[in-house]
């Protein structure tokens, strides 16, 4: 996934420790033919406030999913 390097990231409510702009998550073993979903939440500080984006990603055994978080339009409204 790609996101700002300063973003805090959680997967299904569990915080991750990585702090780079490109991050990887390897799921536990998945059953072939089944579909799984994870909820990703990225949070950054922008203009003195916390901004959060949430994305649901669907995964299947043997496949890669790509997720991008873009906070470019996240500016405080006055």
mmCIF file of the N, C-alpha and C atoms, coordinates in Angstrom:
data_MODEL
# 
_entry.id   MODEL 
# 
loop_
_atom_site.group_PDB 
_atom_site.id 
_atom_site.type_symbol 
_atom_site.label_atom_id 
_atom_site.label_alt_id 
_atom_site.label_comp_id 
_atom_site.label_asym_id 
_atom_site.label_entity_id 
_atom_site.label_seq_id 
_atom_site.pdbx_PDB_ins_code 
_atom_site.Cartn_x 
_atom_site.Cartn_y 
_atom_site.Cartn_z 
_atom_site.occupancy 
_atom_site.B_iso_or_equiv 
_atom_site.pdbx_formal_charge 
_atom_site.auth_seq_id 
_atom_site.auth_comp_id 
_atom_site.auth_asym_id 
_atom_site.auth_atom_id 
_atom_site.pdbx_PDB_model_num 
ATOM 1   N N  . UNK A 1 1  ? 0.838   -1.163  0.000  1.00 0.00 ? 1  UNK A N  1 
ATOM 2   C CA . UNK A 1 1  ? 0.000   0.000   0.000  1.00 0.00 ? 1  UNK A CA 1 
ATOM 3   C C  . UNK A 1 1  ? 0.883   1.226   0.000  1.00 0.00 ? 1  UNK A C  1 
ATOM 4   N N  . UNK A 1 2  ? 0.322   2.305   -0.475 1.00 0.00 ? 2  UNK A N  1 
ATOM 5   C CA . UNK A 1 2  ? 1.040   3.578   -0.440 1.00 0.00 ? 2  UNK A CA 1 
ATOM 6   C C  . UNK A 1 2  ? 0.220   4.557   0.393  1.00 0.00 ? 2  UNK A C  1 
ATOM 7   N N  . UNK A 1 3  ? 0.935   5.336   1.171  1.00 0.00 ? 3  UNK A N  1 
ATOM 8   C CA . UNK A 1 3  ? 0.327   6.328   2.043  1.00 0.00 ? 3  UNK A CA 1 
ATOM 9   C C  . UNK A 1 3  ? 1.427   7.243   2.541  1.00 0.00 ? 3  UNK A C  1 
ATOM 10  N N  . UNK A 1 4  ? 1.091   8.388   3.117  1.00 0.00 ? 4  UNK A N  1 
ATOM 11  C CA . UNK A 1 4  ? 2.141   9.266   3.633  1.00 0.00 ? 4  UNK A CA 1 
ATOM 12  C C  . UNK A 1 4  ? 2.992   8.540   4.683  1.00 0.00 ? 4  UNK A C  1 
ATOM 13  N N  . UNK A 1 5  ? 4.279   8.813   4.665  1.00 0.00 ? 5  UNK A N  1 
ATOM 14  C CA . UNK A 1 5  ? 5.197   8.139   5.594  1.00 0.00 ? 5  UNK A CA 1 
ATOM 15  C C  . UNK A 1 5  ? 4.852   8.419   7.053  1.00 0.00 ? 5  UNK A C  1 
ATOM 16  N N  . UNK A 1 6  ? 4.212   9.566   7.316  1.00 0.00 ? 6  UNK A N  1 
ATOM 17  C CA . UNK A 1 6  ? 3.870   9.906   8.700  1.00 0.00 ? 6  UNK A CA 1 
ATOM 18  C C  . UNK A 1 6  ? 2.505   9.366   9.131  1.00 0.00 ? 6  UNK A C  1 
ATOM 19  N N  . UNK A 1 7  ? 1.837   8.621   8.268  1.00 0.00 ? 7  UNK A N  1 
ATOM 20  C CA . UNK A 1 7  ? 0.507   8.097   8.593  1.00 0.00 ? 7  UNK A CA 1 
ATOM 21  C C  . UNK A 1 7  ? 0.598   6.941   9.583  1.00 0.00 ? 7  UNK A C  1 
ATOM 22  N N  . UNK A 1 8  ? -0.367  6.910   10.485 1.00 0.00 ? 8  UNK A N  1 
ATOM 23  C CA . UNK A 1 8  ? -0.552  5.743   11.354 1.00 0.00 ? 8  UNK A CA 1 
ATOM 24  C C  . UNK A 1 8  ? -1.530  4.831   10.631 1.00 0.00 ? 8  UNK A C  1 
ATOM 25  N N  . UNK A 1 9  ? -1.243  3.546   10.606 1.00 0.00 ? 9  UNK A N  1 
ATOM 26  C CA . UNK A 1 9  ? -2.068  2.591   9.874  1.00 0.00 ? 9  UNK A CA 1 
ATOM 27  C C  . UNK A 1 9  ? -2.534  1.485   10.801 1.00 0.00 ? 9  UNK A C  1 
ATOM 28  N N  . UNK A 1 10 ? -3.817  1.154   10.696 1.00 0.00 ? 10 UNK A N  1 
ATOM 29  C CA . UNK A 1 10 ? -4.318  -0.013  11.413 1.00 0.00 ? 10 UNK A CA 1 
ATOM 30  C C  . UNK A 1 10 ? -5.025  -0.925  10.417 1.00 0.00 ? 10 UNK A C  1 
ATOM 31  N N  . UNK A 1 11 ? -4.976  -2.204  10.715 1.00 0.00 ? 11 UNK A N  1 
ATOM 32  C CA . UNK A 1 11 ? -5.637  -3.226  9.899  1.00 0.00 ? 11 UNK A CA 1 
ATOM 33  C C  . UNK A 1 11 ? -6.606  -3.958  10.812 1.00 0.00 ? 11 UNK A C  1 
ATOM 34  N N  . UNK A 1 12 ? -7.878  -3.889  10.462 1.00 0.00 ? 12 UNK A N  1 
ATOM 35  C CA . UNK A 1 12 ? -8.934  -4.460  11.308 1.00 0.00 ? 12 UNK A CA 1 
ATOM 36  C C  . UNK A 1 12 ? -8.816  -4.002  12.754 1.00 0.00 ? 12 UNK A C  1 
ATOM 37  N N  . UNK A 1 13 ? -8.511  -2.704  12.923 1.00 0.00 ? 13 UNK A N  1 
ATOM 38  C CA . UNK A 1 13 ? -8.443  -2.120  14.263 1.00 0.00 ? 13 UNK A CA 1 
ATOM 39  C C  . UNK A 1 13 ? -7.147  -2.352  15.007 1.00 0.00 ? 13 UNK A C  1 
ATOM 40  N N  . UNK A 1 14 ? -6.223  -3.077  14.412 1.00 0.00 ? 14 UNK A N  1 
ATOM 41  C CA . UNK A 1 14 ? -4.937  -3.344  15.074 1.00 0.00 ? 14 UNK A CA 1 
ATOM 42  C C  . UNK A 1 14 ? -3.858  -2.446  14.478 1.00 0.00 ? 14 UNK A C  1 
ATOM 43  N N  . UNK A 1 15 ? -3.214  -1.623  15.304 1.00 0.00 ? 15 UNK A N  1 
ATOM 44  C CA . UNK A 1 15 ? -2.185  -0.724  14.780 1.00 0.00 ? 15 UNK A CA 1 
ATOM 45  C C  . UNK A 1 15 ? -0.982  -1.489  14.239 1.00 0.00 ? 15 UNK A C  1 
ATOM 46  N N  . UNK A 1 16 ? -0.394  -0.937  13.189 1.00 0.00 ? 16 UNK A N  1 
ATOM 47  C CA . UNK A 1 16 ? 0.841   -1.498  12.636 1.00 0.00 ? 16 UNK A CA 1 
ATOM 48  C C  . UNK A 1 16 ? 1.998   -0.611  13.081 1.00 0.00 ? 16 UNK A C  1 
ATOM 49  N N  . UNK A 1 17 ? 3.209   -1.089  12.905 1.00 0.00 ? 17 UNK A N  1 
ATOM 50  C CA . UNK A 1 17 ? 4.386   -0.345  13.373 1.00 0.00 ? 17 UNK A CA 1 
ATOM 51  C C  . UNK A 1 17 ? 5.172   0.322   12.255 1.00 0.00 ? 17 UNK A C  1 
ATOM 52  N N  . UNK A 1 18 ? 4.946   -0.064  11.017 1.00 0.00 ? 18 UNK A N  1 
ATOM 53  C CA . UNK A 1 18 ? 5.726   0.470   9.891  1.00 0.00 ? 18 UNK A CA 1 
ATOM 54  C C  . UNK A 1 18 ? 5.505   1.973   9.750  1.00 0.00 ? 18 UNK A C  1 
ATOM 55  N N  . UNK A 1 19 ? 6.526   2.668   9.223  1.00 0.00 ? 19 UNK A N  1 
ATOM 56  C CA . UNK A 1 19 ? 6.443   4.125   9.085  1.00 0.00 ? 19 UNK A CA 1 
ATOM 57  C C  . UNK A 1 19 ? 6.967   4.628   7.751  1.00 0.00 ? 19 UNK A C  1 
ATOM 58  N N  . UNK A 1 20 ? 6.873   3.844   6.709  1.00 0.00 ? 20 UNK A N  1 
ATOM 59  C CA . UNK A 1 20 ? 7.349   4.310   5.406  1.00 0.00 ? 20 UNK A CA 1 
ATOM 60  C C  . UNK A 1 20 ? 6.164   4.618   4.495  1.00 0.00 ? 20 UNK A C  1 
ATOM 61  N N  . UNK A 1 21 ? 6.452   5.200   3.343  1.00 0.00 ? 21 UNK A N  1 
ATOM 62  C CA . UNK A 1 21 ? 5.397   5.556   2.393  1.00 0.00 ? 21 UNK A CA 1 
ATOM 63  C C  . UNK A 1 21 ? 4.877   4.341   1.622  1.00 0.00 ? 21 UNK A C  1 
ATOM 64  N N  . UNK A 1 22 ? 5.642   3.271   1.583  1.00 0.00 ? 22 UNK A N  1 
ATOM 65  C CA . UNK A 1 22 ? 5.210   2.020   0.948  1.00 0.00 ? 22 UNK A CA 1 
ATOM 66  C C  . UNK A 1 22 ? 5.259   0.929   2.002  1.00 0.00 ? 22 UNK A C  1 
ATOM 67  N N  . UNK A 1 23 ? 4.141   0.296   2.228  1.00 0.00 ? 23 UNK A N  1 
ATOM 68  C CA . UNK A 1 23 ? 4.055   -0.725  3.274  1.00 0.00 ? 23 UNK A CA 1 
ATOM 69  C C  . UNK A 1 23 ? 3.411   -1.984  2.715  1.00 0.00 ? 23 UNK A C  1 
ATOM 70  N N  . UNK A 1 24 ? 3.798   -3.106  3.282  1.00 0.00 ? 24 UNK A N  1 
ATOM 71  C CA . UNK A 1 24 ? 3.245   -4.395  2.867  1.00 0.00 ? 24 UNK A CA 1 
ATOM 72  C C  . UNK A 1 24 ? 2.612   -5.093  4.051  1.00 0.00 ? 24 UNK A C  1 
ATOM 73  N N  . UNK A 1 25 ? 1.598   -5.856  3.766  1.00 0.00 ? 25 UNK A N  1 
ATOM 74  C CA . UNK A 1 25 ? 0.939   -6.673  4.767  1.00 0.00 ? 25 UNK A CA 1 
ATOM 75  C C  . UNK A 1 25 ? 0.779   -8.058  4.164  1.00 0.00 ? 25 UNK A C  1 
ATOM 76  N N  . UNK A 1 26 ? 1.255   -9.052  4.870  1.00 0.00 ? 26 UNK A N  1 
ATOM 77  C CA . UNK A 1 26 ? 1.104   -10.440 4.424  1.00 0.00 ? 26 UNK A CA 1 
ATOM 78  C C  . UNK A 1 26 ? 0.058   -11.073 5.327  1.00 0.00 ? 26 UNK A C  1 
ATOM 79  N N  . UNK A 1 27 ? -1.005  -11.537 4.713  1.00 0.00 ? 27 UNK A N  1 
ATOM 80  C CA . UNK A 1 27 ? -2.088  -12.131 5.493  1.00 0.00 ? 27 UNK A CA 1 
ATOM 81  C C  . UNK A 1 27 ? -1.687  -13.507 6.004  1.00 0.00 ? 27 UNK A C  1 
ATOM 82  N N  . UNK A 1 28 ? -2.412  -13.995 6.968  1.00 0.00 ? 28 UNK A N  1 
ATOM 83  C CA . UNK A 1 28 ? -2.222  -15.396 7.347  1.00 0.00 ? 28 UNK A CA 1 
ATOM 84  C C  . UNK A 1 28 ? -2.633  -16.272 6.160  1.00 0.00 ? 28 UNK A C  1 
ATOM 85  N N  . UNK A 1 29 ? -2.324  -17.550 6.188  1.00 0.00 ? 29 UNK A N  1 
ATOM 86  C CA . UNK A 1 29 ? -2.725  -18.420 5.067  1.00 0.00 ? 29 UNK A CA 1 
ATOM 87  C C  . UNK A 1 29 ? -4.233  -18.325 4.816  1.00 0.00 ? 29 UNK A C  1 
ATOM 88  N N  . UNK A 1 30 ? -4.580  -18.226 3.534  1.00 0.00 ? 30 UNK A N  1 
ATOM 89  C CA . UNK A 1 30 ? -5.973  -18.100 3.130  1.00 0.00 ? 30 UNK A CA 1 
ATOM 90  C C  . UNK A 1 30 ? -6.410  -19.343 2.365  1.00 0.00 ? 30 UNK A C  1 
ATOM 91  N N  . UNK A 1 31 ? -7.661  -19.699 2.526  1.00 0.00 ? 31 UNK A N  1 
ATOM 92  C CA . UNK A 1 31 ? -8.209  -20.861 1.826  1.00 0.00 ? 31 UNK A CA 1 
ATOM 93  C C  . UNK A 1 31 ? -8.449  -20.510 0.361  1.00 0.00 ? 31 UNK A C  1 
ATOM 94  N N  . UNK A 1 32 ? -7.956  -21.354 -0.539 1.00 0.00 ? 32 UNK A N  1 
ATOM 95  C CA . UNK A 1 32 ? -8.131  -21.123 -1.972 1.00 0.00 ? 32 UNK A CA 1 
ATOM 96  C C  . UNK A 1 32 ? -9.612  -21.052 -2.312 1.00 0.00 ? 32 UNK A C  1 
ATOM 97  N N  . UNK A 1 33 ? -9.978  -20.084 -3.152 1.00 0.00 ? 33 UNK A N  1 
ATOM 98  C CA . UNK A 1 33 ? -11.353 -19.923 -3.594 1.00 0.00 ? 33 UNK A CA 1 
ATOM 99  C C  . UNK A 1 33 ? -12.217 -19.086 -2.676 1.00 0.00 ? 33 UNK A C  1 
ATOM 100 N N  . UNK A 1 34 ? -11.758 -18.821 -1.475 1.00 0.00 ? 34 UNK A N  1 
ATOM 101 C CA . UNK A 1 34 ? -12.529 -18.006 -0.533 1.00 0.00 ? 34 UNK A CA 1 
ATOM 102 C C  . UNK A 1 34 ? -12.160 -16.538 -0.694 1.00 0.00 ? 34 UNK A C  1 
ATOM 103 N N  . UNK A 1 35 ? -13.063 -15.677 -0.294 1.00 0.00 ? 35 UNK A N  1 
ATOM 104 C CA . UNK A 1 35 ? -12.836 -14.239 -0.343 1.00 0.00 ? 35 UNK A CA 1 
ATOM 105 C C  . UNK A 1 35 ? -12.789 -13.711 1.087  1.00 0.00 ? 35 UNK A C  1 
ATOM 106 N N  . UNK A 1 36 ? -11.822 -12.849 1.345  1.00 0.00 ? 36 UNK A N  1 
ATOM 107 C CA . UNK A 1 36 ? -11.631 -12.261 2.667  1.00 0.00 ? 36 UNK A CA 1 
ATOM 108 C C  . UNK A 1 36 ? -11.614 -10.747 2.531  1.00 0.00 ? 36 UNK A C  1 
ATOM 109 N N  . UNK A 1 37 ? -11.925 -10.053 3.602  1.00 0.00 ? 37 UNK A N  1 
ATOM 110 C CA . UNK A 1 37 ? -11.903 -8.588  3.581  1.00 0.00 ? 37 UNK A CA 1 
ATOM 111 C C  . UNK A 1 37 ? -11.183 -8.076  4.818  1.00 0.00 ? 37 UNK A C  1 
ATOM 112 N N  . UNK A 1 38 ? -10.412 -7.025  4.618  1.00 0.00 ? 38 UNK A N  1 
ATOM 113 C CA . UNK A 1 38 ? -9.728  -6.328  5.702  1.00 0.00 ? 38 UNK A CA 1 
ATOM 114 C C  . UNK A 1 38 ? -10.139 -4.867  5.640  1.00 0.00 ? 38 UNK A C  1 
ATOM 115 N N  . UNK A 1 39 ? -10.233 -4.243  6.801  1.00 0.00 ? 39 UNK A N  1 
ATOM 116 C CA . UNK A 1 39 ? -10.495 -2.811  6.876  1.00 0.00 ? 39 UNK A CA 1 
ATOM 117 C C  . UNK A 1 39 ? -9.201  -2.117  7.260  1.00 0.00 ? 39 UNK A C  1 
ATOM 118 N N  . UNK A 1 40 ? -8.747  -1.211  6.393  1.00 0.00 ? 40 UNK A N  1 
ATOM 119 C CA . UNK A 1 40 ? -7.520  -0.454  6.608  1.00 0.00 ? 40 UNK A CA 1 
ATOM 120 C C  . UNK A 1 40 ? -7.896  0.965   6.989  1.00 0.00 ? 40 UNK A C  1 
ATOM 121 N N  . UNK A 1 41 ? -7.223  1.507   7.987  1.00 0.00 ? 41 UNK A N  1 
ATOM 122 C CA . UNK A 1 41 ? -7.492  2.877   8.411  1.00 0.00 ? 41 UNK A CA 1 
ATOM 123 C C  . UNK A 1 41 ? -6.166  3.613   8.543  1.00 0.00 ? 41 UNK A C  1 
ATOM 124 N N  . UNK A 1 42 ? -6.037  4.707   7.812  1.00 0.00 ? 42 UNK A N  1 
ATOM 125 C CA . UNK A 1 42 ? -4.834  5.543   7.861  1.00 0.00 ? 42 UNK A CA 1 
ATOM 126 C C  . UNK A 1 42 ? -5.208  6.892   8.465  1.00 0.00 ? 42 UNK A C  1 
ATOM 127 N N  . UNK A 1 43 ? -4.352  7.376   9.365  1.00 0.00 ? 43 UNK A N  1 
ATOM 128 C CA . UNK A 1 43 ? -4.596  8.645   10.038 1.00 0.00 ? 43 UNK A CA 1 
ATOM 129 C C  . UNK A 1 43 ? -3.341  9.501   9.968  1.00 0.00 ? 43 UNK A C  1 
ATOM 130 N N  . UNK A 1 44 ? -3.520  10.783  9.606  1.00 0.00 ? 44 UNK A N  1 
ATOM 131 C CA . UNK A 1 44 ? -2.412  11.734  9.544  1.00 0.00 ? 44 UNK A CA 1 
ATOM 132 C C  . UNK A 1 44 ? -2.818  13.023  10.242 1.00 0.00 ? 44 UNK A C  1 
ATOM 133 N N  . UNK A 1 45 ? -1.836  13.828  10.595 1.00 0.00 ? 45 UNK A N  1 
ATOM 134 C CA . UNK A 1 45 ? -2.070  15.174  11.120 1.00 0.00 ? 45 UNK A CA 1 
ATOM 135 C C  . UNK A 1 45 ? -1.916  16.147  9.947  1.00 0.00 ? 45 UNK A C  1 
ATOM 136 N N  . UNK A 1 46 ? -2.938  16.953  9.700  1.00 0.00 ? 46 UNK A N  1 
ATOM 137 C CA . UNK A 1 46 ? -2.890  17.948  8.631  1.00 0.00 ? 46 UNK A CA 1 
ATOM 138 C C  . UNK A 1 46 ? -3.474  19.250  9.158  1.00 0.00 ? 46 UNK A C  1 
ATOM 139 N N  . UNK A 1 47 ? -2.711  20.314  9.032  1.00 0.00 ? 47 UNK A N  1 
ATOM 140 C CA . UNK A 1 47 ? -3.162  21.643  9.459  1.00 0.00 ? 47 UNK A CA 1 
ATOM 141 C C  . UNK A 1 47 ? -3.690  21.634  10.886 1.00 0.00 ? 47 UNK A C  1 
ATOM 142 N N  . UNK A 1 48 ? -3.008  20.902  11.761 1.00 0.00 ? 48 UNK A N  1 
ATOM 143 C CA . UNK A 1 48 ? -3.360  20.884  13.171 1.00 0.00 ? 48 UNK A CA 1 
ATOM 144 C C  . UNK A 1 48 ? -4.536  19.996  13.544 1.00 0.00 ? 48 UNK A C  1 
ATOM 145 N N  . UNK A 1 49 ? -5.013  19.205  12.610 1.00 0.00 ? 49 UNK A N  1 
ATOM 146 C CA . UNK A 1 49 ? -6.115  18.299  12.937 1.00 0.00 ? 49 UNK A CA 1 
ATOM 147 C C  . UNK A 1 49 ? -5.825  16.907  12.403 1.00 0.00 ? 49 UNK A C  1 
ATOM 148 N N  . UNK A 1 50 ? -6.473  15.945  13.011 1.00 0.00 ? 50 UNK A N  1 
ATOM 149 C CA . UNK A 1 50 ? -6.317  14.555  12.613 1.00 0.00 ? 50 UNK A CA 1 
ATOM 150 C C  . UNK A 1 50 ? -7.290  14.243  11.470 1.00 0.00 ? 50 UNK A C  1 
ATOM 151 N N  . UNK A 1 51 ? -6.764  13.643  10.402 1.00 0.00 ? 51 UNK A N  1 
ATOM 152 C CA . UNK A 1 51 ? -7.590  13.266  9.251  1.00 0.00 ? 51 UNK A CA 1 
ATOM 153 C C  . UNK A 1 51 ? -7.462  11.759  9.073  1.00 0.00 ? 51 UNK A C  1 
ATOM 154 N N  . UNK A 1 52 ? -8.596  11.081  8.936  1.00 0.00 ? 52 UNK A N  1 
ATOM 155 C CA . UNK A 1 52 ? -8.607  9.626   8.826  1.00 0.00 ? 52 UNK A CA 1 
ATOM 156 C C  . UNK A 1 52 ? -9.316  9.197   7.551  1.00 0.00 ? 52 UNK A C  1 
ATOM 157 N N  . UNK A 1 53 ? -8.756  8.217   6.893  1.00 0.00 ? 53 UNK A N  1 
ATOM 158 C CA . UNK A 1 53 ? -9.405  7.579   5.747  1.00 0.00 ? 53 UNK A CA 1 
ATOM 159 C C  . UNK A 1 53 ? -9.496  6.084   6.045  1.00 0.00 ? 53 UNK A C  1 
ATOM 160 N N  . UNK A 1 54 ? -10.611 5.491   5.673  1.00 0.00 ? 54 UNK A N  1 
ATOM 161 C CA . UNK A 1 54 ? -10.834 4.060   5.865  1.00 0.00 ? 54 UNK A CA 1 
ATOM 162 C C  . UNK A 1 54 ? -11.135 3.427   4.521  1.00 0.00 ? 54 UNK A C  1 
ATOM 163 N N  . UNK A 1 55 ? -10.518 2.285   4.271  1.00 0.00 ? 55 UNK A N  1 
ATOM 164 C CA . UNK A 1 55 ? -10.761 1.549   3.028  1.00 0.00 ? 55 UNK A CA 1 
ATOM 165 C C  . UNK A 1 55 ? -10.919 0.073   3.344  1.00 0.00 ? 55 UNK A C  1 
ATOM 166 N N  . UNK A 1 56 ? -11.890 -0.542  2.691  1.00 0.00 ? 56 UNK A N  1 
ATOM 167 C CA . UNK A 1 56 ? -12.063 -1.984  2.783  1.00 0.00 ? 56 UNK A CA 1 
ATOM 168 C C  . UNK A 1 56 ? -11.397 -2.600  1.565  1.00 0.00 ? 56 UNK A C  1 
ATOM 169 N N  . UNK A 1 57 ? -10.606 -3.647  1.788  1.00 0.00 ? 57 UNK A N  1 
ATOM 170 C CA . UNK A 1 57 ? -9.924  -4.313  0.687  1.00 0.00 ? 57 UNK A CA 1 
ATOM 171 C C  . UNK A 1 57 ? -10.285 -5.793  0.707  1.00 0.00 ? 57 UNK A C  1 
ATOM 172 N N  . UNK A 1 58 ? -10.591 -6.303  -0.473 1.00 0.00 ? 58 UNK A N  1 
ATOM 173 C CA . UNK A 1 58 ? -10.938 -7.711  -0.625 1.00 0.00 ? 58 UNK A CA 1 
ATOM 174 C C  . UNK A 1 58 ? -9.697  -8.450  -1.100 1.00 0.00 ? 58 UNK A C  1 
ATOM 175 N N  . UNK A 1 59 ? -9.421  -9.593  -0.480 1.00 0.00 ? 59 UNK A N  1 
ATOM 176 C CA . UNK A 1 59 ? -8.246  -10.387 -0.850 1.00 0.00 ? 59 UNK A CA 1 
ATOM 177 C C  . UNK A 1 59 ? -8.644  -11.840 -1.071 1.00 0.00 ? 59 UNK A C  1 
ATOM 178 N N  . UNK A 1 60 ? -7.830  -12.512 -1.895 1.00 0.00 ? 60 UNK A N  1 
ATOM 179 C CA . UNK A 1 60 ? -8.019  -13.936 -2.170 1.00 0.00 ? 60 UNK A CA 1 
ATOM 180 C C  . UNK A 1 60 ? -6.648  -14.601 -2.135 1.00 0.00 ? 60 UNK A C  1 
ATOM 181 N N  . UNK A 1 61 ? -6.634  -15.867 -1.824 1.00 0.00 ? 61 UNK A N  1 
ATOM 182 C CA . UNK A 1 61 ? -5.374  -16.621 -1.746 1.00 0.00 ? 61 UNK A CA 1 
ATOM 183 C C  . UNK A 1 61 ? -4.608  -16.498 -3.058 1.00 0.00 ? 61 UNK A C  1 
ATOM 184 N N  . UNK A 1 62 ? -3.313  -16.227 -2.951 1.00 0.00 ? 62 UNK A N  1 
ATOM 185 C CA . UNK A 1 62 ? -2.440  -16.174 -4.118 1.00 0.00 ? 62 UNK A CA 1 
ATOM 186 C C  . UNK A 1 62 ? -2.509  -14.885 -4.915 1.00 0.00 ? 62 UNK A C  1 
ATOM 187 N N  . UNK A 1 63 ? -3.295  -13.909 -4.489 1.00 0.00 ? 63 UNK A N  1 
ATOM 188 C CA . UNK A 1 63 ? -3.416  -12.646 -5.218 1.00 0.00 ? 63 UNK A CA 1 
ATOM 189 C C  . UNK A 1 63 ? -2.902  -11.489 -4.368 1.00 0.00 ? 63 UNK A C  1 
ATOM 190 N N  . UNK A 1 64 ? -2.448  -10.449 -5.060 1.00 0.00 ? 64 UNK A N  1 
ATOM 191 C CA . UNK A 1 64 ? -2.025  -9.224  -4.385 1.00 0.00 ? 64 UNK A CA 1 
ATOM 192 C C  . UNK A 1 64 ? -3.084  -8.165  -4.574 1.00 0.00 ? 64 UNK A C  1 
ATOM 193 N N  . UNK A 1 65 ? -3.289  -7.367  -3.572 1.00 0.00 ? 65 UNK A N  1 
ATOM 194 C CA . UNK A 1 65 ? -4.185  -6.214  -3.657 1.00 0.00 ? 65 UNK A CA 1 
ATOM 195 C C  . UNK A 1 65 ? -3.363  -4.967  -3.389 1.00 0.00 ? 65 UNK A C  1 
ATOM 196 N N  . UNK A 1 66 ? -3.660  -3.892  -4.106 1.00 0.00 ? 66 UNK A N  1 
ATOM 197 C CA . UNK A 1 66 ? -2.958  -2.629  -3.932 1.00 0.00 ? 66 UNK A CA 1 
ATOM 198 C C  . UNK A 1 66 ? -3.932  -1.595  -3.390 1.00 0.00 ? 66 UNK A C  1 
ATOM 199 N N  . UNK A 1 67 ? -3.495  -0.868  -2.375 1.00 0.00 ? 67 UNK A N  1 
ATOM 200 C CA . UNK A 1 67 ? -4.326  0.162   -1.758 1.00 0.00 ? 67 UNK A CA 1 
ATOM 201 C C  . UNK A 1 67 ? -3.503  1.437   -1.660 1.00 0.00 ? 67 UNK A C  1 
ATOM 202 N N  . UNK A 1 68 ? -4.120  2.570   -1.988 1.00 0.00 ? 68 UNK A N  1 
ATOM 203 C CA . UNK A 1 68 ? -3.453  3.869   -1.868 1.00 0.00 ? 68 UNK A CA 1 
ATOM 204 C C  . UNK A 1 68 ? -4.313  4.811   -1.046 1.00 0.00 ? 68 UNK A C  1 
ATOM 205 N N  . UNK A 1 69 ? -3.669  5.502   -0.126 1.00 0.00 ? 69 UNK A N  1 
ATOM 206 C CA . UNK A 1 69 ? -4.319  6.548   0.652  1.00 0.00 ? 69 UNK A CA 1 
ATOM 207 C C  . UNK A 1 69 ? -3.714  7.871   0.198  1.00 0.00 ? 69 UNK A C  1 
ATOM 208 N N  . UNK A 1 70 ? -4.561  8.811   -0.200 1.00 0.00 ? 70 UNK A N  1 
ATOM 209 C CA . UNK A 1 70 ? -4.093  10.108  -0.673 1.00 0.00 ? 70 UNK A CA 1 
ATOM 210 C C  . UNK A 1 70 ? -4.744  11.199  0.167  1.00 0.00 ? 70 UNK A C  1 
ATOM 211 N N  . UNK A 1 71 ? -3.942  11.911  0.908  1.00 0.00 ? 71 UNK A N  1 
ATOM 212 C CA . UNK A 1 71 ? -4.438  12.974  1.775  1.00 0.00 ? 71 UNK A CA 1 
ATOM 213 C C  . UNK A 1 71 ? -4.188  14.354  1.183  1.00 0.00 ? 71 UNK A C  1 
ATOM 214 N N  . UNK A 1 72 ? -3.913  14.434  -0.118 1.00 0.00 ? 72 UNK A N  1 
ATOM 215 C CA . UNK A 1 72 ? -3.571  15.713  -0.750 1.00 0.00 ? 72 UNK A CA 1 
ATOM 216 C C  . UNK A 1 72 ? -4.670  16.748  -0.612 1.00 0.00 ? 72 UNK A C  1 
ATOM 217 N N  . UNK A 1 73 ? -5.919  16.327  -0.621 1.00 0.00 ? 73 UNK A N  1 
ATOM 218 C CA . UNK A 1 73 ? -7.040  17.270  -0.525 1.00 0.00 ? 73 UNK A CA 1 
ATOM 219 C C  . UNK A 1 73 ? -7.479  17.522  0.903  1.00 0.00 ? 73 UNK A C  1 
ATOM 220 N N  . UNK A 1 74 ? -6.714  17.033  1.867  1.00 0.00 ? 74 UNK A N  1 
ATOM 221 C CA . UNK A 1 74 ? -7.104  17.168  3.276  1.00 0.00 ? 74 UNK A CA 1 
ATOM 222 C C  . UNK A 1 74 ? -6.537  18.452  3.873  1.00 0.00 ? 74 UNK A C  1 
ATOM 223 N N  . UNK A 1 75 ? -7.287  19.518  3.741  1.00 0.00 ? 75 UNK A N  1 
ATOM 224 C CA . UNK A 1 75 ? -6.875  20.805  4.322  1.00 0.00 ? 75 UNK A CA 1 
ATOM 225 C C  . UNK A 1 75 ? -7.967  21.258  5.264  1.00 0.00 ? 75 UNK A C  1 
ATOM 226 N N  . UNK A 1 76 ? -7.561  21.881  6.314  1.00 0.00 ? 76 UNK A N  1 
ATOM 227 C CA . UNK A 1 76 ? -8.541  22.339  7.317  1.00 0.00 ? 76 UNK A CA 1 
ATOM 228 C C  . UNK A 1 76 ? -9.432  23.417  6.720  1.00 0.00 ? 76 UNK A C  1 
ATOM 229 N N  . UNK A 1 77 ? -10.706 23.316  7.019  1.00 0.00 ? 77 UNK A N  1 
ATOM 230 C CA . UNK A 1 77 ? -11.661 24.359  6.601  1.00 0.00 ? 77 UNK A CA 1 
ATOM 231 C C  . UNK A 1 77 ? -11.799 25.338  7.742  1.00 0.00 ? 77 UNK A C  1 
ATOM 232 N N  . UNK A 1 78 ? -11.757 26.598  7.410  1.00 0.00 ? 78 UNK A N  1 
ATOM 233 C CA . UNK A 1 78 ? -11.824 27.633  8.439  1.00 0.00 ? 78 UNK A CA 1 
ATOM 234 C C  . UNK A 1 78 ? -13.172 28.310  8.408  1.00 0.00 ? 78 UNK A C  1 
# 
